[in-house]
Amino acid sequence: MVTTLVWKALIGSAVLAQRGHLRASSFLQIMTLRGKVSMPLPENACGNMYMPFISRFNTYDKNNKSKLTDIVSLLRDAKRKAISDCTNAINSNDVFSMVTNSYKEFYEELNKGEVDTFKFTSWCKMGLDETNFG
């Protein structure tokens, strides 16, 4: 819910900056791959295992509105698609390809300049509270 409020506020501030015109925007988030890829991972493996995923707010899409519930749907749908893609990865090459393609897609969109792009990270549900350093 906090993520939704942040993105809604960013969309609103972009409208003010553009003299009242609604602009398209992309919102990049990070998702942990642990527990989402179908290939076995050692439980005590060390390192970051994450993938970015992109939610898009398109002004030309008549279904996109800047209501809170609509933005929640955009974020939820993008995450569901990313999780679905993860379950299809059967080996490390598939995972590597999926992650690099996700970054490539975001940077291509970022370089267009026609879309407001935002990056957001949250450490919620990243498993940091389960780490045993002792």
C-alpha atoms as an extended CHARMM CRD file, in Angstrom:
* protein
*
       134  EXT
         1         1  MET       CA              0.0000000000        0.0000000000        0.0000000000  PROA      1               0.0000000000
         2         2  VAL       CA              2.8600000000        2.3830000000        0.7830000000  PROA      2               0.0000000000
         3         3  THR       CA              4.3480000000        1.7280000000       -2.6490000000  PROA      3               0.0000000000
         4         4  THR       CA              1.0250000000        2.6130000000       -4.2520000000  PROA      4               0.0000000000
         5         5  LEU       CA              0.8120000000        5.8880000000       -2.3490000000  PROA      5               0.0000000000
         6         6  VAL       CA              4.3780000000        6.7890000000       -3.3380000000  PROA      6               0.0000000000
         7         7  TRP       CA              3.7410000000        6.1220000000       -7.0330000000  PROA      7               0.0000000000
         8         8  LYS       CA              0.4210000000        7.9900000000       -6.9800000000  PROA      8               0.0000000000
         9         9  ALA       CA              2.1640000000       10.9970000000       -5.4330000000  PROA      9               0.0000000000
        10        10  LEU       CA              4.9130000000       10.8370000000       -8.0740000000  PROA      10              0.0000000000
        11        11  ILE       CA              2.3370000000       10.6850000000      -10.8860000000  PROA      11              0.0000000000
        12        12  GLY       CA              0.5660000000       13.6900000000       -9.3500000000  PROA      12              0.0000000000
        13        13  SER       CA              3.7730000000       15.7050000000       -9.0110000000  PROA      13              0.0000000000
        14        14  ALA       CA              4.6580000000       14.9380000000      -12.6320000000  PROA      14              0.0000000000
        15        15  VAL       CA              1.2490000000       16.3020000000      -13.6800000000  PROA      15              0.0000000000
        16        16  LEU       CA              1.9950000000       19.5720000000      -11.8820000000  PROA      16              0.0000000000
        17        17  ALA       CA              5.4670000000       19.7610000000      -13.4280000000  PROA      17              0.0000000000
        18        18  GLN       CA              4.0380000000       19.2300000000      -16.9350000000  PROA      18              0.0000000000
        19        19  ARG       CA              1.4300000000       22.0180000000      -16.6890000000  PROA      19              0.0000000000
        20        20  GLY       CA             -1.4920000000       19.7090000000      -15.9960000000  PROA      20              0.0000000000
        21        21  HSD       CA             -0.7520000000       17.0370000000      -18.5820000000  PROA      21              0.0000000000
        22        22  LEU       CA             -0.7510000000       13.4550000000      -17.4390000000  PROA      22              0.0000000000
        23        23  ARG       CA              2.4380000000       11.6440000000      -18.5010000000  PROA      23              0.0000000000
        24        24  ALA       CA              3.1830000000        7.9730000000      -18.8040000000  PROA      24              0.0000000000
        25        25  SER       CA              5.3770000000        6.5480000000      -16.0750000000  PROA      25              0.0000000000
        26        26  SER       CA              7.2550000000        3.3760000000      -15.2500000000  PROA      26              0.0000000000
        27        27  PHE       CA              7.8660000000        2.1040000000      -11.7640000000  PROA      27              0.0000000000
        28        28  LEU       CA             10.7210000000       -0.3510000000      -11.1960000000  PROA      28              0.0000000000
        29        29  GLN       CA             10.6960000000       -2.5600000000       -8.1140000000  PROA      29              0.0000000000
        30        30  ILE       CA             12.9450000000       -5.3330000000       -6.8980000000  PROA      30              0.0000000000
        31        31  MET       CA             11.7040000000       -8.8360000000       -6.1340000000  PROA      31              0.0000000000
        32        32  THR       CA             13.6670000000      -11.5960000000       -4.4260000000  PROA      32              0.0000000000
        33        33  LEU       CA             14.0110000000      -14.7500000000       -6.5040000000  PROA      33              0.0000000000
        34        34  ARG       CA             14.2860000000      -17.0480000000       -3.4840000000  PROA      34              0.0000000000
        35        35  GLY       CA             11.2170000000      -19.2560000000       -3.3510000000  PROA      35              0.0000000000
        36        36  LYS       CA             10.0150000000      -18.0830000000       -6.7620000000  PROA      36              0.0000000000
        37        37  VAL       CA             12.2700000000      -19.8910000000       -9.2330000000  PROA      37              0.0000000000
        38        38  SER       CA             11.5280000000      -23.5570000000       -9.7690000000  PROA      38              0.0000000000
        39        39  MET       CA             15.1690000000      -24.6250000000       -9.8040000000  PROA      39              0.0000000000
        40        40  PRO       CA             16.5880000000      -25.7540000000       -6.4530000000  PROA      40              0.0000000000
        41        41  LEU       CA             18.6690000000      -23.2190000000       -4.5390000000  PROA      41              0.0000000000
        42        42  PRO       CA             20.7980000000      -24.1030000000       -1.5350000000  PROA      42              0.0000000000
        43        43  GLU       CA             19.1280000000      -22.7960000000        1.6200000000  PROA      43              0.0000000000
        44        44  ASN       CA             22.3770000000      -21.3530000000        2.9180000000  PROA      44              0.0000000000
        45        45  ALA       CA             23.4410000000      -19.7740000000       -0.4040000000  PROA      45              0.0000000000
        46        46  CYS       CA             24.9370000000      -16.3530000000        0.1030000000  PROA      46              0.0000000000
        47        47  GLY       CA             24.3440000000      -13.3200000000       -2.0530000000  PROA      47              0.0000000000
        48        48  ASN       CA             21.5910000000      -11.2640000000       -3.5300000000  PROA      48              0.0000000000
        49        49  MET       CA             19.1160000000      -13.1160000000       -5.6720000000  PROA      49              0.0000000000
        50        50  TYR       CA             16.7390000000      -10.5410000000       -7.0040000000  PROA      50              0.0000000000
        51        51  MET       CA             15.1130000000       -9.3640000000      -10.1870000000  PROA      51              0.0000000000
        52        52  PRO       CA             13.6260000000       -6.0360000000      -11.1560000000  PROA      52              0.0000000000
        53        53  PHE       CA             10.1220000000       -5.8400000000      -12.5390000000  PROA      53              0.0000000000
        54        54  ILE       CA              8.3490000000       -2.8980000000      -14.1410000000  PROA      54              0.0000000000
        55        55  SER       CA              4.8480000000       -1.5380000000      -13.6760000000  PROA      55              0.0000000000
        56        56  ARG       CA              3.6030000000        0.8670000000      -16.3410000000  PROA      56              0.0000000000
        57        57  PHE       CA              1.1030000000        3.7070000000      -16.2100000000  PROA      57              0.0000000000
        58        58  ASN       CA              0.2040000000        4.5890000000      -19.8160000000  PROA      58              0.0000000000
        59        59  THR       CA             -1.7670000000        7.7390000000      -20.5440000000  PROA      59              0.0000000000
        60        60  TYR       CA             -2.9800000000        6.4350000000      -23.9250000000  PROA      60              0.0000000000
        61        61  ASP       CA             -4.6140000000        3.4260000000      -22.2490000000  PROA      61              0.0000000000
        62        62  LYS       CA             -8.1900000000        4.4390000000      -21.4070000000  PROA      62              0.0000000000
        63        63  ASN       CA             -8.3190000000        1.8190000000      -18.6250000000  PROA      63              0.0000000000
        64        64  ASN       CA             -5.4540000000        3.4500000000      -16.7160000000  PROA      64              0.0000000000
        65        65  LYS       CA             -6.6960000000        5.9590000000      -14.2050000000  PROA      65              0.0000000000
        66        66  SER       CA             -4.7720000000        7.5600000000      -11.3980000000  PROA      66              0.0000000000
        67        67  LYS       CA             -7.1450000000        6.1810000000       -8.7440000000  PROA      67              0.0000000000
        68        68  LEU       CA             -5.4860000000        4.3320000000       -5.9120000000  PROA      68              0.0000000000
        69        69  THR       CA             -7.2210000000        1.0410000000       -6.7350000000  PROA      69              0.0000000000
        70        70  ASP       CA             -6.1060000000        1.2450000000      -10.3710000000  PROA      70              0.0000000000
        71        71  ILE       CA             -2.4900000000        1.8100000000       -9.3670000000  PROA      71              0.0000000000
        72        72  VAL       CA             -2.6870000000       -1.1290000000       -6.9450000000  PROA      72              0.0000000000
        73        73  SER       CA             -3.8690000000       -3.2770000000       -9.8720000000  PROA      73              0.0000000000
        74        74  LEU       CA             -0.9640000000       -2.1430000000      -12.0760000000  PROA      74              0.0000000000
        75        75  LEU       CA              1.5850000000       -2.9980000000       -9.3820000000  PROA      75              0.0000000000
        76        76  ARG       CA             -0.0630000000       -6.3300000000       -8.5260000000  PROA      76              0.0000000000
        77        77  ASP       CA             -0.3510000000       -7.4120000000      -12.1710000000  PROA      77              0.0000000000
        78        78  ALA       CA              3.3040000000       -6.6160000000      -12.8980000000  PROA      78              0.0000000000
        79        79  LYS       CA              4.4520000000       -8.6020000000       -9.8710000000  PROA      79              0.0000000000
        80        80  ARG       CA              2.2250000000      -11.5620000000      -10.7630000000  PROA      80              0.0000000000
        81        81  LYS       CA              3.6690000000      -11.6040000000      -14.2820000000  PROA      81              0.0000000000
        82        82  ALA       CA              7.2240000000      -11.4840000000      -12.9110000000  PROA      82              0.0000000000
        83        83  ILE       CA              6.4920000000      -14.3600000000      -10.5210000000  PROA      83              0.0000000000
        84        84  SER       CA              4.9620000000      -16.3420000000      -13.3840000000  PROA      84              0.0000000000
        85        85  ASP       CA              8.1010000000      -15.7580000000      -15.4610000000  PROA      85              0.0000000000
        86        86  CYS       CA             10.2310000000      -16.9660000000      -12.5360000000  PROA      86              0.0000000000
        87        87  THR       CA              8.3930000000      -20.2480000000      -12.2510000000  PROA      87              0.0000000000
        88        88  ASN       CA              9.1730000000      -20.9600000000      -15.9170000000  PROA      88              0.0000000000
        89        89  ALA       CA             12.9460000000      -20.6670000000      -15.3640000000  PROA      89              0.0000000000
        90        90  ILE       CA             14.3560000000      -24.1790000000      -15.1460000000  PROA      90              0.0000000000
        91        91  ASN       CA             18.1100000000      -23.5250000000      -14.9950000000  PROA      91              0.0000000000
        92        92  SER       CA             20.6010000000      -20.7860000000      -14.1510000000  PROA      92              0.0000000000
        93        93  ASN       CA             20.8430000000      -19.6470000000      -17.7850000000  PROA      93              0.0000000000
        94        94  ASP       CA             17.0940000000      -19.0160000000      -17.8640000000  PROA      94              0.0000000000
        95        95  VAL       CA             17.2920000000      -17.0040000000      -14.6340000000  PROA      95              0.0000000000
        96        96  PHE       CA             20.2640000000      -14.9900000000      -15.8920000000  PROA      96              0.0000000000
        97        97  SER       CA             18.4920000000      -14.2510000000      -19.1810000000  PROA      97              0.0000000000
        98        98  MET       CA             15.2890000000      -13.2550000000      -17.3860000000  PROA      98              0.0000000000
        99        99  VAL       CA             17.0920000000      -10.8440000000      -15.0420000000  PROA      99              0.0000000000
       100       100  THR       CA             19.2460000000       -9.2280000000      -17.7380000000  PROA      100             0.0000000000
       101       101  ASN       CA             16.2550000000       -8.8110000000      -20.0620000000  PROA      101             0.0000000000
       102       102  SER       CA             14.3390000000       -7.1080000000      -17.2820000000  PROA      102             0.0000000000
       103       103  TYR       CA             17.1600000000       -4.6060000000      -16.7320000000  PROA      103             0.0000000000
       104       104  LYS       CA             17.5780000000       -4.0890000000      -20.4770000000  PROA      104             0.0000000000
       105       105  GLU       CA             13.8710000000       -3.3670000000      -20.8580000000  PROA      105             0.0000000000
       106       106  PHE       CA             13.9560000000       -0.8130000000      -18.0410000000  PROA      106             0.0000000000
       107       107  TYR       CA             17.0350000000        1.0360000000      -19.3480000000  PROA      107             0.0000000000
       108       108  GLU       CA             15.6010000000        1.1760000000      -22.8630000000  PROA      108             0.0000000000
       109       109  GLU       CA             12.4930000000        2.8010000000      -21.4470000000  PROA      109             0.0000000000
       110       110  LEU       CA             14.5840000000        5.1200000000      -19.2870000000  PROA      110             0.0000000000
       111       111  ASN       CA             16.5490000000        6.3230000000      -22.3180000000  PROA      111             0.0000000000
       112       112  LYS       CA             13.4200000000        7.1520000000      -24.3260000000  PROA      112             0.0000000000
       113       113  GLY       CA             12.7570000000       10.2160000000      -22.1960000000  PROA      113             0.0000000000
       114       114  GLU       CA              9.0410000000       10.1250000000      -23.0290000000  PROA      114             0.0000000000
       115       115  VAL       CA              8.1710000000        8.3290000000      -19.8170000000  PROA      115             0.0000000000
       116       116  ASP       CA              8.7330000000        9.3610000000      -16.2100000000  PROA      116             0.0000000000
       117       117  THR       CA             10.7060000000        6.5440000000      -14.6410000000  PROA      117             0.0000000000
       118       118  PHE       CA             10.9560000000        5.8040000000      -10.9380000000  PROA      118             0.0000000000
       119       119  LYS       CA             12.9340000000        3.1780000000       -9.0190000000  PROA      119             0.0000000000
       120       120  PHE       CA             11.6800000000        1.9670000000       -5.6740000000  PROA      120             0.0000000000
       121       121  THR       CA             13.0740000000       -0.6190000000       -3.3080000000  PROA      121             0.0000000000
       122       122  SER       CA             11.6390000000       -2.0890000000       -0.1670000000  PROA      122             0.0000000000
       123       123  TRP       CA             13.3790000000       -4.5850000000        2.0410000000  PROA      123             0.0000000000
       124       124  CYS       CA             10.0620000000       -6.0390000000        3.1700000000  PROA      124             0.0000000000
       125       125  LYS       CA              9.8390000000       -9.7620000000        2.5240000000  PROA      125             0.0000000000
       126       126  MET       CA             13.4970000000       -9.9360000000        1.4440000000  PROA      126             0.0000000000
       127       127  GLY       CA             14.3090000000      -12.4200000000        4.2010000000  PROA      127             0.0000000000
       128       128  LEU       CA             16.6560000000      -10.1550000000        6.1120000000  PROA      128             0.0000000000
       129       129  ASP       CA             14.8240000000      -10.8170000000        9.3680000000  PROA      129             0.0000000000
       130       130  GLU       CA             15.5500000000      -14.5450000000        8.9850000000  PROA      130             0.0000000000
       131       131  THR       CA             19.3210000000      -14.1610000000        8.6370000000  PROA      131             0.0000000000
       132       132  ASN       CA             21.3790000000      -15.9530000000       11.2640000000  PROA      132             0.0000000000
       133       133  PHE       CA             24.8040000000      -14.3770000000       11.6130000000  PROA      133             0.0000000000
       134       134  GLY       CA             25.7690000000      -16.3860000000       14.6710000000  PROA      134             0.0000000000
